[in-house]
Amino acid sequence: MSGRLHPLTEPRRAGHEGGRPGEWSRIQALHAVSERHRRSHGCEAYTYSDGASLVVLSAAMHALRVLEFGTALGYTACCLAHGSARGHVDTVEFDAAHVALARENIKNLGFQNRITVHEGEFVAVAQTFSADYDLAFFDGFAPTLPQFQCMERLLRPGGMLITTNLQLGGDAALWRQLLSDERRWMTSDMAEGGRTAVSIKTG
Ligand SMILES: C[S@@+](CC[C@H](N)C(=O)[O-])C[C@H]1O[C@@H](n2cnc3c(N)ncnc32)[C@H](O)[C@@H]1O
């Protein structure tokens, strides 16, 4: 069990703190860079506003395998990797310009061995992934049913699904309805000021 513990959550040992010195503030700088990019690129890659919640949830889950939908410039992938110092993040992005910038940012932050940016459409790319992720984060545009089914299939029982944009169109209402089925999920709107659902796959 101790092999799965994270520095942020295991008993303190000298020189064994969460993340490298200054890592979190450098990740926060990437948030500002991502927002500047969105304005100049004219894209809709809104940067997630509650990165700290991703750090905390990733650490609390002792997540070793993390799946992300929607890399943009890599900000949230870095948050997830920062939270789980022994975890690996597979993140998927279909915009080639975002992929190139994300890979550069991830390398600059020293996460290149712990974050893999996969280029392509999420559902198509994720079909090549093996199941049993500990944590999955949806931060695409308006959510669709096939995207939900794909993330649900790849998540292990007891794993955590974090879902943004459930107030948008697409199949958002259906996605929310599925997450409120207590035979399969336990859900709380506990992140991003209530705009992001955090769910445990119970069934
Ligand atoms: C809201 S932004 C992600 C922001 C990022 N998580 C962050 O906070 O730094 C959504 C990203 O998902 C990408 N995207 C949207 N739909 C996609 C799909 N079906 N497959 C792959 N990437 C997709 C967009 O190009 C965009 O970069």
The ligand as a Gaussian input file, in Angstrom:
#p B3LYP/6-31G(d) Opt

LIG

0 1
 C      -11.415000      23.750000     -22.446000
 S       -9.999000      23.378000     -23.395000
 C       -8.975000      22.455000     -22.272000
 C       -8.291000      23.336000     -21.297000
 C       -7.225000      22.616000     -20.500000
 N       -7.735000      21.459000     -19.818000
 C       -6.635000      23.558000     -19.493000
 O       -7.325000      23.967000     -18.553000
 O       -5.477000      23.941000     -19.671000
 C      -10.609000      22.072000     -24.418000
 C       -9.552000      21.464000     -25.323000
 O      -10.069000      20.237000     -25.816000
 C       -9.781000      20.108000     -27.178000
 N      -10.834000      19.225000     -27.730000
 C      -12.162000      19.514000     -27.835000
 N      -12.833000      18.461000     -28.326000
 C      -11.910000      17.477000     -28.532000
 C      -11.986000      16.132000     -29.011000
 N      -13.161000      15.590000     -29.379000
 N      -10.853000      15.396000     -29.065000
 C       -9.660000      15.935000     -28.683000
 N       -9.528000      17.198000     -28.216000
 C      -10.641000      17.959000     -28.138000
 C       -9.791000      21.535000     -27.713000
 O       -9.013000      21.695000     -28.884000
 C       -9.236000      22.323000     -26.536000
 O       -7.838000      22.506000     -26.642000

